[in-house]
Amino acid sequence: MIAHRNSDIEQRPLADHSVDARMLLLAAMAVVVGIGGGVGAWVLIKLIAFATNIFWFGRLSDAPALITDSPVGAAVLVIPLVGSIIIGLMARYGSDKIRGHGIPEAIETILFGESRLSLKVALLKPLSAAVSIGSGGPFGAEGPIIMTGGAIGSLFAQCFRLSAAERKTLLVAGAAAGMTAIFGTPLAAILLAIEVLLFEWKPRSFVPVLVAVLVSFACRPLLLGSGPMFPTAAVQPAGLWVLAAAAVIGVVVGLEATLLSTALYRVEDGFHRLPIHWMWWPALGAVVVGIGGFVDRHVLGSGYASIQALLDGSLPIRVILALLFVKAIVWLVSLGSGTSGGILAPLLILGGATGCLLGQFVPGDIGFWAMIGMAGIMSGAMRAPMTGALFAAELTGHFSSLPSTIAAAGAAYAVSVLLMRRSILTEKIARRGRHILQEYVVDPLEFLQAEHLMTPDPETLRGDMTIANAVTFFANQARHRSYPVVDGEGRLLGLVSRTDALRWQVEGAEGAATLAGSVSDTSQPAATPETPCSKIADMIIETGVGRVPIIDPKTRRVVGILSRQDLLKARSEHRRAETDRTRFTPIPE
């Protein structure tokens, strides 16, 4: 016999959003995380410049340096190999979490690791990325800074008594802050957090991420400079045909993104079949990188100068073709080997090169079509269409081109989701046996209330019923596993179940005792007609009781009951709304 507590039916007023004062606490903590993300980005950029100077110029300096200016000659075949051996050793004896481009690892930590990243990862990820990119690895800094910024947010969160969801918020805030500091794209960083990392859309997470991004953006002029990272003066052609042309380019780069993602994991599968330890895989990949660098050094390193040149339209066709084909090969092989590096900068180069080539056949500046290709390929590969569209505009300061970048990003996204089951970010996680769904829908149990699903006026048992009669009732007449017990005025006293009846029978309880007198101290939750069904589902899970009485909050009379089966019906109705197709033809009067 289970009684109910008054506190079980007390609930907060229903609102459009679930939020409390802890959002402000997280927002205050996000200020520190935003500063940490900005500083982490500055450290990473300096480390990359330092490594580039050591490997390619033999000097100790953190000044910006271009690999294309290096006088090393045929040593270009060896330098990437040296860097990759160092990374293999760091991964083997440091942490294997530094392998890869960082974003899948961040997603996996968020969804399956309670958003806990270690200090070792926070230290080794930027260092390994600097060695990789500085020695010629064809990567950008965005993946490593997302992992590094996320580690800063996670480590800071672990210093306090926070839930896994709150740690996730600060982890993503650090990742978005790091991306903002590198690229100067606050809006795109926020959208990336929403579309790729948070797996929710709540004020609890949105506001702290916003704060961290704005703090990082405010620190950026002091650390890395202000203004767009890749400013362009490319002029957008006039006419509505531009949107159609942008969509066509989006389709092309969407197909390219699909091909690249498929090829990447084919290469990775090939490395997994090798009969040598994974520590040596990056060195094997570096051999291909060195050969690619010998063909054209533009394919080495982060390639930020190449991105700017594509947007300026200043590269000859020969170099554009090298960036499109040779860069793709060295990037796929190197990343598939498990070294440390990012995917965004290579994608921008490949998409920009495709846009440049297609731009030869349509009016307008070549740089404009390069930007359209960049927006599309980022959207198609990462499954983040709004991020891709806005990122290209913020990166270049060319906000007037937003309609065109949206057209390209939307077309590439449509092609990608139709042709690929997983994105380049989630395929690795899926191969580890973890399914990820990147669609956000409102749980039907969140907006349905108890009165919408309950069975009204349910059968009840009177409190003055004897235990003997209750045992007989459950043996011969009961149609349900449990029944509410009420007093003479219909007010809830508790819940009696078939299990109680069996226990009483085994214990030989006195037949004269009544149900009302057998109420125990154990609490049975009750709900009101306005209680969200999601909360009732939580009650059922926590108590293990399959039926929850619904009572009038004023009179405390039982007005209904809600069971597990009722909740499943709501789920079924939601599924049917997605799958059942009906045509309604208006009937003329």
C-alpha positions in Angstrom: 0.0 0.0 0.0 1.5 3.3 -1.1 0.4 6.8 0.1 1.0 10.1 -1.7 2.7 13.2 -0.5 1.4 16.7 -0.8 4.8 17.8 -2.4 4.2 15.3 -5.2 1.5 17.5 -6.8 3.3 20.8 -6.2 4.8 22.0 -9.5 6.2 25.2 -11.0 3.9 27.2 -13.3 4.2 26.0 -16.8 6.2 28.2 -19.2 7.6 28.2 -22.7 11.1 27.5 -21.5 12.7 25.5 -18.7 15.0 27.9 -17.0 16.0 29.0 -13.6 18.6 31.2 -11.9 21.4 28.7 -12.6 21.4 30.1 -16.1 22.8 33.3 -14.7 25.4 31.3 -12.8 26.5 29.5 -15.9 26.6 32.8 -17.8 28.9 34.3 -15.2 31.2 31.3 -15.4 31.1 31.6 -19.2 32.9 34.9 -18.9 36.0 33.0 -17.6 35.5 30.3 -20.2 35.3 33.0 -23.0 38.6 34.5 -21.8 40.2 31.0 -21.6 39.0 30.2 -25.1 40.5 33.4 -26.5 43.8 32.9 -24.8 43.8 29.2 -25.9 43.4 30.3 -29.5 46.2 32.8 -29.2 48.5 30.2 -27.7 47.6 27.7 -30.5 48.3 30.3 -33.3 51.6 31.1 -31.6 52.5 27.5 -31.3 51.8 26.8 -35.0 53.9 29.8 -36.0 56.7 28.7 -33.7 56.6 25.1 -35.1 56.5 26.4 -38.7 59.6 28.5 -38.1 61.5 25.6 -36.5 60.6 23.0 -39.1 60.9 25.1 -42.3 63.3 28.0 -41.4 65.4 26.6 -38.6 64.8 29.6 -36.3 63.2 30.2 -33.0 60.4 32.7 -33.7 56.7 33.0 -33.3 56.3 35.4 -36.1 53.9 34.4 -38.9 55.7 32.4 -41.6 54.6 30.8 -44.9 55.8 27.3 -45.9 55.8 28.5 -49.5 58.7 30.9 -48.7 60.9 28.2 -47.2 64.3 27.4 -48.9 64.5 23.8 -47.8 64.2 22.2 -51.3 64.0 18.4 -51.3 63.8 18.3 -47.5 60.1 19.0 -48.0 59.8 15.2 -48.4 61.2 14.6 -44.9 59.9 17.5 -42.7 56.3 16.2 -42.5 57.6 12.8 -41.7 59.5 14.1 -38.7 56.5 16.0 -37.4 54.3 12.9 -37.8 56.6 10.7 -35.9 56.5 13.2 -33.0 52.7 13.2 -33.1 52.6 9.4 -33.1 54.8 9.3 -30.0 52.6 11.9 -28.3 49.5 9.9 -29.0 51.0 6.6 -27.9 52.6 7.8 -24.7 50.5 10.9 -24.0 46.8 10.5 -25.0 45.3 8.9 -28.0 42.4 11.5 -27.8 44.7 14.0 -29.6 44.3 12.0 -32.8 41.9 13.2 -35.4 40.4 16.6 -36.0 38.8 17.1 -32.6 35.1 17.7 -33.3 34.0 14.1 -33.3 35.9 13.6 -30.0 34.2 16.7 -28.6 30.7 15.4 -29.6 31.4 12.0 -28.2 32.5 13.5 -24.9 29.4 15.6 -24.8 27.0 12.8 -25.5 28.6 9.8 -23.8 31.4 11.1 -21.5 29.4 13.5 -19.2 31.4 16.4 -20.8 34.6 15.5 -18.9 37.8 16.3 -20.7 41.2 15.8 -19.1 44.0 18.3 -18.5 46.3 16.1 -20.5 44.0 16.6 -23.6 43.9 20.3 -23.0 47.7 20.5 -23.0 48.6 17.9 -25.7 45.9 18.7 -28.3 47.1 22.3 -29.2 50.8 21.1 -29.0 50.2 18.1 -31.3 48.2 20.3 -33.7 51.0 22.9 -33.8 53.5 20.2 -34.6 51.3 18.7 -37.2 50.4 21.9 -39.0 53.8 23.5 -38.4 55.5 20.5 -40.1 53.3 20.8 -43.1 50.2 18.9 -42.2 47.4 20.1 -44.5 45.1 21.2 -41.7 43.6 24.2 -40.0 43.4 25.3 -36.4 39.7 25.2 -36.0 39.3 21.5 -35.0 42.1 21.6 -32.4 40.8 24.9 -31.0 37.3 23.5 -30.6 38.8 20.6 -28.7 41.2 22.8 -26.7 38.5 25.5 -25.9 36.1 22.7 -25.0 38.7 21.2 -22.7 39.2 24.6 -21.0 35.5 24.9 -20.4 35.2 21.3 -19.2 38.1 21.6 -16.8 36.8 24.8 -15.4 33.3 23.3 -15.0 34.8 20.2 -13.2 36.1 22.6 -10.4 32.5 23.1 -9.3 29.5 21.1 -8.4 27.6 21.0 -11.7 25.5 18.5 -13.6 26.6 16.8 -16.8 24.3 19.1 -18.8 25.8 22.2 -17.2 29.3 20.9 -17.9 28.3 20.4 -21.5 27.2 24.0 -21.7 30.6 25.3 -20.5 32.4 22.8 -22.7 30.6 24.1 -25.8 31.0 27.7 -24.6 34.7 27.2 -24.6 34.7 25.5 -28.0 32.7 28.4 -29.5 34.8 31.0 -27.8 38.0 29.4 -29.3 36.5 29.3 -32.8 35.4 33.0 -32.4 38.9 34.0 -31.4 40.5 32.2 -34.4 38.2 33.3 -37.1 36.4 36.4 -35.7 33.0 34.8 -36.5 30.8 35.1 -33.4 27.5 34.4 -35.1 28.7 31.4 -36.9 30.4 30.1 -33.7 27.0 30.3 -31.9 25.3 28.5 -34.8 27.9 25.8 -34.8 27.3 25.2 -31.2 23.6 24.9 -31.8 23.7 22.8 -35.0 26.6 20.5 -34.2 27.6 20.5 -30.5 24.8 21.3 -28.0 22.1 18.8 -29.2 19.5 21.0 -27.6 18.0 24.5 -27.9 17.5 25.9 -24.4 18.2 29.2 -22.7 20.3 27.3 -20.1 22.9 26.5 -22.8 22.3 29.3 -25.3 22.9 32.3 -23.0 26.2 31.1 -21.6 27.5 30.2 -25.1 26.5 33.6 -26.2 28.3 35.2 -23.3 31.5 33.2 -23.9 31.5 34.0 -27.6 31.1 37.8 -27.0 33.8 37.8 -24.4 36.2 36.0 -26.7 35.2 38.4 -29.6 35.9 41.4 -27.3 39.4 39.9 -26.4 40.3 39.1 -30.0 41.6 42.6 -31.0 44.0 42.4 -28.1 45.2 38.9 -29.0 44.9 38.2 -32.7 43.7 41.4 -34.3 40.3 42.7 -35.5 38.3 42.7 -38.7 37.4 39.8 -41.0 40.0 37.1 -41.3 39.8 36.9 -45.0 38.5 40.3 -46.3 37.5 40.4 -49.9 36.4 43.1 -52.3 34.8 40.7 -54.7 31.6 42.2 -56.2 28.4 40.1 -56.3 26.8 40.0 -59.7 23.4 41.6 -60.0 20.2 39.6 -60.9 18.1 36.8 -59.5 20.0 34.3 -61.5 22.8 34.6 -58.9 20.8 32.6 -56.4 20.2 29.9 -58.9 23.9 29.8 -59.8 24.8 29.7 -56.1 22.4 26.8 -55.6 24.0 24.9 -58.6 27.5 25.4 -57.1 26.0 24.2 -53.8 24.9 21.0 -55.4 28.3 20.4 -56.9 30.2 21.0 -53.7 27.6 19.0 -51.8 28.5 16.1 -54.1 32.2 16.9 -53.4 31.6 16.9 -49.7 29.9 13.5 -50.0 32.8 12.1 -52.0 35.4 13.5 -49.6 33.7 12.1 -46.5 33.3 8.6 -48.1 37.0 8.7 -49.3 38.2 9.8 -45.8 36.7 6.7 -44.1 37.9 4.4 -46.9 41.4 5.7 -46.2 41.0 5.2 -42.5 39.8 1.7 -43.1 42.9 1.1 -45.1 45.1 2.2 -42.3 43.2 0.0 -39.8 44.1 -3.0 -42.0 47.8 -2.4 -41.8 49.8 -4.9 -39.8 51.7 -2.2 -37.8 50.9 -0.2 -34.7 48.7 2.9 -35.1 51.5 5.0 -33.7 53.3 4.7 -37.1 50.3 5.5 -39.3 50.8 9.3 -39.2 54.4 8.7 -40.5 53.1 6.7 -43.4 50.5 9.5 -44.2 53.3 12.0 -44.0 55.1 10.4 -46.8 52.2 11.3 -49.1 52.1 14.8 -47.6 55.8 15.2 -48.4 55.2 14.1 -52.0 52.3 16.5 -52.3 54.4 19.3 -51.0 57.1 18.5 -53.5 54.5 18.9 -56.2 53.2 22.2 -54.9 53.9 23.7 -51.5 50.5 25.5 -51.5 49.0 22.2 -50.3 51.0 22.2 -47.0 50.1 23.8 -43.7 46.9 25.5 -42.7 46.5 27.1 -46.2 45.1 30.4 -44.8 47.1 32.3 -47.4 45.7 30.1 -50.1 42.1 30.8 -48.9 42.8 34.6 -49.1 44.3 34.1 -52.6 41.2 32.2 -53.7 38.9 34.9 -52.5 41.1 37.5 -54.2 41.0 35.6 -57.4 44.8 35.9 -57.8 45.8 32.2 -58.2 46.5 30.7 -61.6 44.5 27.8 -62.8 47.5 25.4 -62.2 47.6 26.3 -58.5 43.8 26.1 -58.2 43.9 22.6 -59.7 46.7 21.6 -57.3 44.7 22.9 -54.4 41.7 20.9 -55.5 43.2 17.6 -56.3 46.6 17.4 -54.6 45.4 19.1 -51.4 42.4 16.7 -51.3 44.7 13.6 -51.5 47.3 14.7 -48.9 44.5 15.9 -46.6 42.5 12.7 -46.8 45.6 10.4 -46.4 47.0 12.5 -43.5 43.7 12.8 -41.6 42.9 9.1 -42.3 46.2 8.1 -40.7 45.0 9.5 -37.4 47.3 12.5 -37.0 46.2 15.7 -35.3 44.5 18.4 -37.3 41.3 20.2 -38.4 38.9 19.8 -41.3 37.5 23.3 -41.8 40.4 25.1 -43.5 41.0 22.2 -46.0 37.3 22.2 -46.7 37.3 25.9 -47.3 40.2 25.5 -49.7 38.6 22.6 -51.6 35.2 24.3 -51.8 36.9 27.6 -52.8 38.9 26.0 -55.5 35.8 24.3 -56.9 33.9 27.7 -56.8 36.9 29.3 -58.6 36.8 26.8 -61.4 33.1 27.0 -61.8 33.3 30.7 -61.7 35.2 30.7 -64.9 31.9 30.0 -66.7 29.6 32.5 -65.1 29.8 36.3 -64.8 31.2 38.0 -61.8 34.4 38.0 -59.7 36.1 34.7 -59.3 36.5 35.4 -55.6 32.8 35.7 -55.1 32.2 32.2 -56.5 35.0 30.9 -54.3 33.2 32.2 -51.3 30.0 30.5 -52.5 31.9 27.2 -52.8 33.3 27.6 -49.3 29.8 28.1 -47.8 28.4 25.2 -49.6 31.1 22.6 -48.8 31.2 23.5 -45.1 27.4 23.0 -45.0 27.5 19.7 -46.9 30.3 18.1 -45.0 29.4 19.2 -41.5 25.6 19.2 -41.9 25.4 22.7 -40.5 23.7 24.8 -43.2 23.2 28.0 -41.3 26.7 27.9 -39.9 28.1 27.4 -43.3 26.2 30.3 -44.8 26.9 32.8 -42.1 30.5 31.6 -41.6 31.4 32.5 -45.2 29.9 36.0 -44.8 31.5 36.7 -41.5 34.8 35.3 -42.5 35.0 37.7 -45.5 32.9 40.6 -44.2 30.7 40.2 -47.3 27.3 40.2 -45.6 25.5 41.4 -48.7 26.1 37.9 -50.1 24.2 36.1 -47.4 21.2 35.2 -49.7 23.7 33.6 -52.1 25.6 31.7 -49.4 22.3 30.5 -47.9 21.3 29.2 -51.4 24.6 27.3 -51.7 24.6 26.0 -48.2 21.0 24.8 -48.4 21.6 23.0 -51.7 24.7 21.4 -50.4 23.0 20.3 -47.2 20.1 18.8 -49.1 22.5 16.8 -51.3 24.5 15.6 -48.3 21.6 14.4 -46.2 20.0 12.6 -49.2 23.2 10.8 -50.2 25.0 10.2 -46.8 23.7 8.5 -43.7 26.4 10.2 -41.6 28.4 13.4 -41.8 32.1 13.6 -41.8 31.8 14.5 -38.1 29.6 11.7 -36.9 30.7 8.7 -39.1 33.7 8.1 -36.7 31.4 8.0 -33.7 28.9 5.7 -35.4 31.7 3.3 -36.2 32.3 3.0 -32.5 28.7 1.7 -32.1 27.1 5.0 -31.0 24.1 6.2 -32.9 23.6 10.0 -33.2 20.5 11.8 -34.4 21.1 15.4 -35.4 17.4 16.3 -35.7 15.8 18.5 -33.0 12.1 17.9 -32.4 9.9 18.7 -29.4 9.1 15.6 -27.3 5.3 15.2 -27.5 5.3 14.5 -23.8 6.8 17.9 -23.2 3.8 19.9 -24.5 1.0 17.4 -23.6 -0.5 17.6 -20.2 -2.0 14.9 -18.0 -5.6 15.9 -18.9 -4.9 15.2 -22.6 -3.9 11.6 -22.1 -5.5 10.4 -18.8 -8.4 8.1 -18.4 -11.0 10.2 -16.6 -13.1 9.0 -13.7 -11.1 5.8 -13.1 -12.1 2.9 -11.0 -11.1 3.3 -7.4 -11.1 1.3 -4.2 -12.6 2.8 -1.0 -10.4 3.2 2.0 -12.8 1.3 4.3 -12.4 -1.9 2.2 -10.9 -4.6 4.2 -7.6 -6.2 3.2 -9.4 -9.6 2.9 -11.9 -8.1 0.4 -9.0 -6.4 -1.4 -7.2 -9.7 -1.8 -10.3 -11.3 -3.2 -10.9 -8.4 -5.5 -7.4 -8.7 -7.1 -7.8 -12.4 -7.4 -11.1 -12.4 -9.2 -12.2 -9.0 -10.5 -9.2 -6.7 -11.0 -8.6 -5.5 -14.6 -5.5 -3.4 -13.7 -2.4 -4.0 -11.8 -3.1 -1.1 -9.4 -6.0 1.1 -8.2 -6.2 4.5 -6.4 -7.6 4.2 -2.9 -9.9 7.1 -1.9 -11.8 8.2 1.2 -15.6 8.8 1.4 -15.3 12.1 -0.5 -13.2 10.6 -3.3 -9.9 12.1 -2.1 -6.7 10.2 -2.8 -5.3 8.1 0.1 -2.7 6.1 -1.9 -2.4 3.3 -4.4 -2.8 -0.4 -3.9 -1.4 -2.9 -6.4 -1.6 -6.6 -7.2 1.8 -6.9 -5.5 0.4 -5.6 -2.3 -2.4 -8.1 -2.4 0.0 -11.0 -2.9 2.2 -9.8 -0.1 -0.8 -9.6 2.3 -1.9 -13.1 1.3 1.6 -14.5 2.0 1.9 -12.6 5.3 -1.6 -13.6 6.4 -2.6 -10.1 7.1 -5.8 -9.7 9.3 -8.9 -9.6 7.3 -10.5 -6.9 9.4 -7.8 -4.3 8.6 -8.8 -1.7 6.1 -6.9 -0.3 3.1 -6.9 3.2 4.7 -5.3 1.9 7.8 -2.6 0.1 5.9 -1.1 3.1 4.2 2.7 3.0 4.6 5.3 5.8 4.7 6.5 5.1 1.2 5.5 7.9 -1.1 3.4 7.4 -4.3 3.5 10.5 -6.6 0.4 12.1 -7.8 -0.2 14.7 -10.5 -2.7 17.3 -11.5 -4.4 17.6 -14.9 -1.9 20.4 -15.8 1.2 18.3 -15.0 3.3 17.8 -18.2 3.3 14.2 -19.3 7.1 14.3 -19.4 7.1 14.8 -15.6 4.7 11.9 -15.1 7.0 9.7 -17.2 9.8 10.7 -14.9 7.6 9.7 -11.9 6.9 6.3 -13.4 10.6 5.7 -14.0 11.6 6.8 -10.6 9.0 4.9 -8.6 8.5 1.9 -10.8 4.7 2.3 -10.5 3.0 2.0 -13.8 -0.1 4.2 -13.0 -0.1 7.7 -11.6 -3.3 9.1 -10.1 -4.5 12.5 -11.4 -6.1 14.6 -8.7 -7.9 18.0 -8.6 -5.4 20.4 -6.9 -8.1 22.1 -4.9 -10.3 19.3 -3.7 -7.7 16.5 -4.0 -10.3 14.2 -5.5 -9.2 11.6 -8.0 -10.2 12.8 -11.5 -8.2 10.5 -13.7 -5.3 8.1 -14.0 -2.4 8.0 -16.4 -0.5 4.8 -17.3 2.6 3.8 -19.2 0.3 2.7 -22.0 -1.2 6.1 -22.3 2.3 7.7 -22.6 3.1 5.2 -25.4 -0.1 6.2 -27.2 1.2 9.8 -27.3 4.4 8.6 -28.9 2.4 6.5 -31.4 0.3 9.5 -32.4 3.4 11.6 -32.9 4.9 8.9 -35.2 1.6 8.7 -37.1 1.6 12.4 -37.8 5.0 12.0 -39.4 4.2 9.0 -41.6 0.5 8.9 -42.4 -0.3 10.8 -45.6 -3.8 12.1 -46.3 -5.3 14.3 -49.0 -8.1 16.6 -48.2 -10.1 17.9 -51.1 -12.3 20.9 -50.4 -16.0 20.2 -51.0 -17.8 23.1 -52.7 -20.9 24.3 -51.0 
